[in-house]
């Protein structure tokens, strides 16, 4: 017999049973944006004076960034949900050589941005590593552009895989065209540019998320947008960064799970409060609008340079979508849960230009195809994307997060509309970006 919709989630140490049925009702406030949390810690560390961060995400990835900064002599206060975090900046050249390896955990953002932060620390030596997943993820996409500025980064496979050794150098500004639109690559270059000799210009093939540009300017960096579409950014060194008060908005990538869950689950209506609505991140809202989803914006406002609002989403019929390469930078993290939405939409949904997903915490294209097929989805995997035919009645089955936080939460959304209970292996992966996800799910299900 399946569990009733209101029965609490049954959990074992590595297995979670997700009962079938029910709907989602109420209000939820997702935790702070992960991308902005990382940057607030990093920029506060190299500023003069104190930075006070409200709403910082107390999840594993930002904790890894904080631990690395502490290892280099930066005072970072306790990171506790609901409490502001104080960072005592050491200035642009104040980072100390650590006594041990900098452990980036499972956080690609930590490692890639740390590379940009450290390569210009002349005369100092750093070694960065992480868990097994992170040591398999490509770092040459950052190391090679940084080398054009004089950076010296060594690692496995020619500097592509961690552990990575950084020998700090005096850097020279350069004009660098990045082969992919990546906020992590761009941010690493902008961080390196702060201490280089002469200006640095970063040119991207498409506009990636721009949290670094917005926040660096707020901290006092001499940063200029050179193209109206945001694809060309120039930094001139010499400006002093000064500590700021930063308010971190809710993470739209975390809100995405609730947006899709309420849109596909009959009888659902959710209000998701305090969501960051930076235009470089709102691709999922464009896709949901194209699908006919019932999503509305309330209480629109501006907080510390970032647009914020409350999103109200109600269940309704959905039609298939098409996502191409141009849109991927604005919703790359939301592809797994949009694949779930496609299973409930009328028609054939197509995702292309998303090969980037193969080098995330897992190969997300392969993993989502494999796990959704276990639930009965009509999904085909391609080298750079997925084709999904809907609507399909999903059926409860044994599934596995494969240690990926976005996969874990996407499968939880799929389980809401499956026939019969679903068992999810390794649900604890969700804590990487959303430590309270399972509690929020239990509270919102009715």
C-alpha positions as CSV (number, residue, x, y, z in Angstrom):
1,X,0.0,0.0,0.0
2,X,1.4,3.4,-0.9
3,X,1.9,6.2,1.7
4,X,-0.8,8.8,2.1
5,X,0.0,12.2,0.6
6,X,0.4,13.8,4.0
7,X,2.6,11.0,5.5
8,X,6.1,12.3,6.3
9,X,9.0,11.3,4.1
10,X,10.5,8.0,5.2
11,X,14.3,8.2,5.2
12,X,17.2,5.8,5.7
13,X,20.8,6.8,5.8
14,X,21.2,6.5,2.0
15,X,17.6,6.0,0.8
16,X,14.5,8.1,0.8
17,X,11.0,7.0,0.1
18,X,8.9,9.6,-1.7
19,X,5.2,8.7,-1.5
20,X,2.9,9.3,-4.4
21,X,0.0,11.7,-4.6
22,X,-0.8,15.0,-3.0
23,X,-0.2,18.6,-4.1
24,X,1.9,21.6,-3.1
25,X,0.4,24.5,-1.2
26,X,1.8,27.4,0.7
27,X,4.8,29.8,0.7
28,X,8.5,29.0,0.6
29,X,11.5,31.2,0.8
30,X,14.5,29.5,-0.8
31,X,17.9,30.1,0.6
32,X,20.4,32.6,-0.6
33,X,21.7,32.5,-4.2
34,X,24.8,30.2,-4.3
35,X,26.6,32.2,-7.0
36,X,26.2,35.5,-5.2
37,X,27.1,33.8,-1.8
38,X,30.5,32.6,-3.2
39,X,31.2,36.1,-4.7
40,X,30.3,38.0,-1.5
41,X,32.8,35.9,0.5
42,X,35.6,36.2,-2.1
43,X,35.2,39.9,-2.8
44,X,34.8,40.7,0.9
45,X,38.0,38.8,1.6
46,X,40.1,41.0,-0.8
47,X,38.4,44.3,0.2
48,X,39.6,46.8,2.8
49,X,37.5,46.7,6.0
50,X,34.5,44.6,7.0
51,X,31.8,43.0,4.7
52,X,28.5,42.1,6.2
53,X,26.6,39.4,4.3
54,X,22.9,38.8,5.0
55,X,21.2,35.7,3.6
56,X,24.3,33.9,2.7
57,X,23.6,30.3,1.7
58,X,24.8,28.0,4.5
59,X,25.3,25.0,2.2
60,X,28.4,22.9,1.5
61,X,29.7,24.8,-1.5
62,X,29.9,28.3,0.1
63,X,31.3,26.6,3.2
64,X,34.1,25.3,1.1
65,X,34.9,28.8,-0.2
66,X,34.8,30.1,3.4
67,X,37.2,27.3,4.6
68,X,39.7,28.1,1.8
69,X,39.7,31.8,2.7
70,X,40.2,31.1,6.4
71,X,43.2,28.9,5.5
72,X,44.7,32.0,3.9
73,X,44.3,34.2,7.0
74,X,40.9,35.8,6.3
75,X,38.5,36.1,9.3
76,X,35.1,34.7,8.2
77,X,32.5,34.5,10.9
78,X,30.3,31.5,11.6
79,X,28.0,30.6,8.8
80,X,24.6,29.8,10.4
81,X,21.2,29.9,8.7
82,X,19.4,33.2,9.4
83,X,22.5,34.9,10.8
84,X,24.6,37.6,9.0
85,X,28.2,36.6,8.2
86,X,31.1,39.0,8.8
87,X,34.2,38.9,6.6
88,X,37.2,41.0,7.7
89,X,38.9,41.9,4.4
90,X,42.7,41.6,4.0
91,X,43.0,43.8,0.9
92,X,44.0,42.9,-2.6
93,X,47.4,41.5,-1.6
94,X,46.8,40.3,1.9
95,X,46.1,36.6,1.3
96,X,48.6,34.4,3.1
97,X,50.3,31.3,1.7
98,X,48.3,28.4,3.3
99,X,50.1,25.7,5.3
100,X,48.0,22.9,3.7
101,X,46.1,22.1,0.6
102,X,43.0,24.2,-0.1
103,X,40.1,21.8,0.0
104,X,37.3,23.0,-2.4
105,X,35.0,20.1,-1.5
106,X,32.5,19.4,-4.3
107,X,32.5,23.1,-5.5
108,X,33.6,23.8,-9.0
109,X,32.8,27.5,-8.4
110,X,35.2,27.6,-5.5
111,X,38.0,26.0,-7.4
112,X,37.6,28.0,-10.6
113,X,37.2,31.4,-8.9
114,X,40.0,30.6,-6.5
115,X,42.3,30.1,-9.4
116,X,41.6,33.6,-10.6
117,X,42.1,35.0,-7.1
118,X,45.4,33.3,-6.5
119,X,47.4,33.3,-9.7
120,X,48.5,37.0,-9.2
121,X,49.8,36.5,-5.7
122,X,53.5,36.8,-6.7
123,X,55.9,34.7,-4.7
124,X,53.2,32.6,-3.0
125,X,52.4,28.9,-3.7
126,X,49.0,27.3,-3.4
127,X,47.6,23.8,-4.0
128,X,43.9,23.3,-4.7
129,X,42.0,20.0,-4.5
130,X,38.6,18.6,-3.8
131,X,36.5,15.5,-3.6
132,X,36.5,12.7,-6.2
133,X,33.9,14.3,-8.3
134,X,35.6,17.7,-8.4
135,X,39.0,16.1,-9.3
136,X,37.4,14.7,-12.4
137,X,36.0,18.1,-13.6
138,X,37.8,20.2,-16.3
139,X,39.8,23.1,-15.1
140,X,41.8,23.9,-18.3
141,X,38.8,26.1,-19.4
142,X,40.0,28.5,-16.6
143,X,43.7,27.7,-16.5
144,X,44.4,28.3,-20.2
145,X,42.8,31.8,-20.4
146,X,44.6,32.7,-17.2
147,X,47.9,31.5,-18.7
148,X,47.5,34.3,-21.3
149,X,48.0,36.8,-18.5
150,X,51.1,34.9,-17.2
151,X,49.5,32.6,-14.7
152,X,51.3,29.3,-13.8
153,X,49.0,26.5,-13.0
154,X,50.1,22.9,-13.0
155,X,48.0,19.7,-12.5
156,X,47.1,16.4,-13.9
157,X,46.4,16.1,-17.7
158,X,48.3,19.3,-18.4
159,X,46.6,21.4,-15.7
160,X,43.1,20.2,-16.6
161,X,42.5,18.1,-13.5
162,X,43.0,18.8,-9.8
163,X,45.0,18.7,-7.6
164,X,46.2,22.0,-9.1
165,X,49.4,23.8,-8.0
166,X,49.5,27.6,-8.5
167,X,52.7,29.5,-8.4
168,X,51.7,33.2,-8.0
169,X,53.1,35.5,-10.6
170,X,53.1,39.2,-11.6
171,X,50.3,39.2,-14.2
172,X,49.9,41.3,-17.4
173,X,46.5,42.5,-18.6
174,X,45.3,41.0,-21.9
175,X,42.3,40.8,-24.2
176,X,40.9,37.3,-23.9
177,X,38.2,35.7,-25.9
178,X,36.6,32.8,-24.0
179,X,35.6,29.8,-26.1
180,X,32.4,29.3,-24.0
181,X,30.0,31.6,-22.2
182,X,30.9,30.8,-18.6
183,X,30.4,33.0,-15.6
184,X,33.0,31.0,-13.7
185,X,35.7,31.5,-16.5
186,X,34.8,35.2,-16.8
187,X,34.8,35.7,-13.0
188,X,38.2,34.1,-12.6
189,X,39.7,36.4,-15.3
190,X,38.1,39.5,-13.7
191,X,39.6,38.5,-10.3
192,X,43.0,38.0,-11.9
193,X,42.7,41.4,-13.7
194,X,42.4,43.3,-10.4
195,X,46.1,42.9,-9.7
196,X,47.5,42.6,-13.3
197,X,49.7,45.2,-15.0
198,X,47.4,47.1,-17.4
199,X,43.7,46.6,-18.3
200,X,42.1,43.3,-19.1
201,X,39.2,42.8,-21.5
202,X,37.1,39.6,-21.4
203,X,35.0,38.9,-24.5
204,X,32.4,36.0,-24.4
205,X,30.5,34.4,-27.3
206,X,27.2,35.0,-25.3
207,X,26.2,36.8,-22.2
208,X,26.7,34.6,-19.1
209,X,25.4,35.5,-15.6
210,X,26.8,38.9,-14.5
211,X,26.8,38.7,-10.7
212,X,30.6,39.3,-10.6
213,X,30.4,42.5,-12.6
214,X,27.5,43.9,-10.5
215,X,29.2,43.1,-7.2
216,X,32.7,44.1,-8.2
217,X,31.5,47.5,-9.2
218,X,29.6,47.8,-5.9
219,X,32.9,47.1,-4.1
220,X,34.6,49.8,-6.0
221,X,36.4,48.0,-8.9
222,X,37.2,50.0,-12.1
223,X,35.0,47.8,-14.3
224,X,33.3,48.8,-17.5
225,X,30.9,47.1,-19.8
226,X,32.2,47.6,-23.4
227,X,29.3,46.0,-25.3
228,X,25.6,46.7,-24.9
229,X,24.8,43.0,-24.7
230,X,27.2,42.5,-21.8
231,X,29.5,40.1,-23.7
232,X,32.6,42.4,-23.3
233,X,33.9,43.6,-19.9
234,X,37.1,45.6,-19.1
235,X,38.8,45.9,-15.8
236,X,41.5,48.4,-15.0
237,X,43.7,47.6,-12.0
238,X,44.5,50.0,-9.2
239,X,41.1,50.6,-7.6
240,X,40.8,49.8,-3.9
241,X,37.9,47.4,-3.0
242,X,36.0,48.4,0.1
243,X,33.9,46.2,2.4
244,X,30.2,46.4,1.8
245,X,26.8,45.3,3.2
246,X,25.6,42.6,0.9
247,X,22.0,41.2,0.9
248,X,21.9,37.8,-0.9
249,X,18.6,37.2,-2.8
250,X,17.0,33.8,-3.0
251,X,18.5,31.4,-5.5
252,X,16.4,31.1,-8.7
253,X,18.2,27.8,-9.4
254,X,16.7,26.5,-6.2
255,X,13.4,28.2,-6.8
256,X,13.3,26.3,-10.2
257,X,12.4,23.0,-8.4
258,X,9.3,24.6,-6.8
259,X,8.4,26.4,-10.1
260,X,8.3,23.1,-12.0
261,X,6.8,21.1,-9.1
262,X,3.8,23.3,-8.7
263,X,3.4,23.7,-12.5
264,X,3.1,20.0,-13.1
265,X,1.3,18.8,-9.9
266,X,-2.5,19.0,-10.0
267,X,-4.1,21.2,-7.4
268,X,-0.8,23.0,-6.6
269,X,-0.3,26.7,-5.9
270,X,2.9,28.0,-4.4
271,X,4.4,31.4,-3.7
272,X,8.2,31.5,-3.8
273,X,9.4,34.5,-1.9
274,X,12.5,36.8,-2.4
275,X,13.8,35.2,-5.6
276,X,16.7,36.8,-7.4
277,X,15.6,37.9,-10.9
278,X,18.9,38.9,-12.5
279,X,18.1,38.8,-16.3
280,X,21.2,36.7,-16.9
281,X,19.6,34.0,-14.7
282,X,15.9,34.0,-15.7
283,X,16.0,31.7,-18.7
284,X,13.8,29.2,-16.8
285,X,11.0,31.9,-16.6
286,X,11.2,32.4,-20.4
287,X,10.9,28.6,-21.0
288,X,8.0,28.3,-18.5
289,X,6.2,31.2,-20.2
290,X,6.7,29.5,-23.6
291,X,5.2,26.3,-22.1
292,X,2.1,28.2,-20.9
293,X,2.9,27.8,-17.2
294,X,0.8,29.9,-14.9
295,X,3.6,32.0,-13.2
296,X,3.2,35.6,-12.1
297,X,5.5,38.1,-10.5
298,X,4.6,40.0,-7.3
299,X,6.4,42.5,-5.1
300,X,9.1,43.4,-7.6
301,X,12.0,45.4,-6.1
302,X,15.7,46.0,-6.2
303,X,18.1,44.8,-3.5
304,X,21.8,45.7,-3.5
305,X,21.8,46.1,-7.3
306,X,20.0,42.8,-8.0
307,X,16.3,42.6,-9.1
308,X,14.2,40.6,-6.7
309,X,10.5,39.5,-6.5
310,X,8.0,36.9,-5.4
311,X,6.9,34.2,-7.9
312,X,3.4,32.7,-7.7
313,X,3.0,29.5,-9.7
314,X,-0.2,27.4,-10.2
315,X,-0.8,24.0,-11.9
316,X,-2.0,24.0,-15.4
317,X,-1.6,22.4,-18.8
318,X,1.9,22.7,-20.4
319,X,3.1,22.4,-24.0
320,X,6.5,21.3,-25.2
321,X,9.5,23.6,-25.4
322,X,12.7,24.0,-27.4
323,X,16.0,25.2,-25.8
324,X,19.0,26.0,-28.0
325,X,22.6,27.0,-27.4
326,X,21.8,30.7,-27.0
327,X,19.6,30.2,-24.0
328,X,21.8,27.6,-22.2
329,X,24.0,30.2,-20.3
330,X,20.8,31.6,-18.7
331,X,19.5,28.3,-17.4
332,X,22.2,25.7,-17.5
333,X,21.5,24.6,-13.9
334,X,17.8,24.3,-14.5
335,X,18.0,21.7,-17.4
336,X,17.6,18.7,-15.1
337,X,14.3,19.9,-13.6
338,X,13.1,21.2,-17.0
339,X,13.6,17.7,-18.3
340,X,11.0,16.6,-15.7
341,X,8.6,19.4,-16.8
342,X,9.0,18.1,-20.4
343,X,7.7,14.7,-19.3
344,X,4.4,16.4,-18.3
345,X,4.1,18.7,-21.4
346,X,2.2,18.0,-24.6
347,X,4.5,17.4,-27.5
348,X,8.2,16.8,-28.1
349,X,10.6,19.0,-26.1
350,X,14.1,19.4,-27.5
351,X,17.3,20.6,-25.6
352,X,20.4,21.3,-27.7
353,X,23.7,23.0,-27.2
354,X,23.9,21.7,-23.6
355,X,27.2,19.6,-23.8
356,X,28.3,21.7,-20.8
357,X,26.1,19.5,-18.6
358,X,28.4,16.6,-19.2
359,X,31.1,18.2,-17.0
360,X,29.0,19.2,-14.0
361,X,29.0,17.3,-10.7
362,X,27.9,14.4,-12.9
363,X,27.2,13.9,-16.6
364,X,23.8,15.4,-16.1
365,X,22.5,14.6,-19.6
366,X,23.4,10.9,-19.1
367,X,22.2,10.8,-15.5
368,X,18.8,12.5,-16.1
369,X,18.2,10.3,-19.2
370,X,19.0,7.2,-17.2
371,X,17.0,8.1,-14.1
372,X,13.9,9.4,-15.9
373,X,13.9,6.3,-18.1
374,X,13.7,4.3,-14.9
375,X,10.5,6.2,-14.1
376,X,9.1,5.4,-17.5
377,X,9.9,8.7,-19.4
378,X,10.2,8.8,-23.2
379,X,13.6,10.5,-23.2
380,X,16.5,10.2,-25.7
381,X,20.0,11.4,-25.0
382,X,22.1,13.1,-27.6
383,X,25.7,14.4,-27.5
384,X,24.6,17.9,-26.6
385,X,21.1,17.5,-25.3
386,X,17.9,15.6,-24.8
387,X,14.6,14.9,-26.7
388,X,11.6,14.2,-24.4
389,X,8.1,13.2,-25.6
390,X,5.2,14.0,-23.4
391,X,3.0,13.8,-21.6
392,X,4.0,10.5,-20.0
393,X,2.6,8.8,-16.9
394,X,5.6,8.3,-14.8
395,X,5.7,5.3,-12.5
396,X,7.4,5.0,-9.1
397,X,10.7,3.2,-9.2
398,X,14.1,2.9,-7.6
399,X,16.2,5.9,-8.6
400,X,19.6,7.4,-7.6
401,X,20.9,11.0,-7.3
402,X,24.3,9.6,-8.4
403,X,25.6,12.1,-5.8
404,X,24.4,15.2,-7.8
405,X,22.3,17.8,-5.8
406,X,20.3,19.0,-8.8
407,X,19.5,15.4,-9.9
408,X,18.3,14.5,-6.4
409,X,15.8,17.4,-6.3
410,X,14.7,16.9,-9.9
411,X,13.9,13.3,-9.2
412,X,11.9,14.4,-6.1
413,X,9.8,16.7,-8.4
414,X,9.3,13.8,-10.8
415,X,8.2,11.5,-7.9
416,X,5.3,14.0,-7.1
417,X,3.5,13.0,-10.3
418,X,4.5,9.3,-10.5
419,X,2.1,6.4,-10.0
420,X,3.2,4.8,-6.8
421,X,6.1,5.6,-4.4
422,X,9.6,6.3,-5.6
423,X,12.7,5.4,-3.7
424,X,15.7,7.8,-4.1
425,X,19.2,6.7,-3.4
426,X,21.7,9.2,-1.9
427,X,19.2,12.0,-1.2
428,X,21.7,13.8,1.0
429,X,23.3,15.2,-2.2
430,X,20.7,18.0,-2.1
431,X,22.5,19.6,0.8
432,X,25.2,20.9,-1.6
433,X,23.0,23.8,-2.6
434,X,19.7,23.4,-0.6
435,X,20.2,21.9,2.9
436,X,16.5,22.4,3.8
437,X,15.0,21.0,0.6
438,X,13.5,17.8,2.2
439,X,12.0,19.6,5.1
440,X,10.4,22.2,2.8
441,X,9.0,19.4,0.6
442,X,7.5,17.7,3.5
443,X,5.9,20.9,4.8
444,X,4.5,22.0,1.4
445,X,2.9,18.6,0.4
446,X,-0.7,18.3,1.3
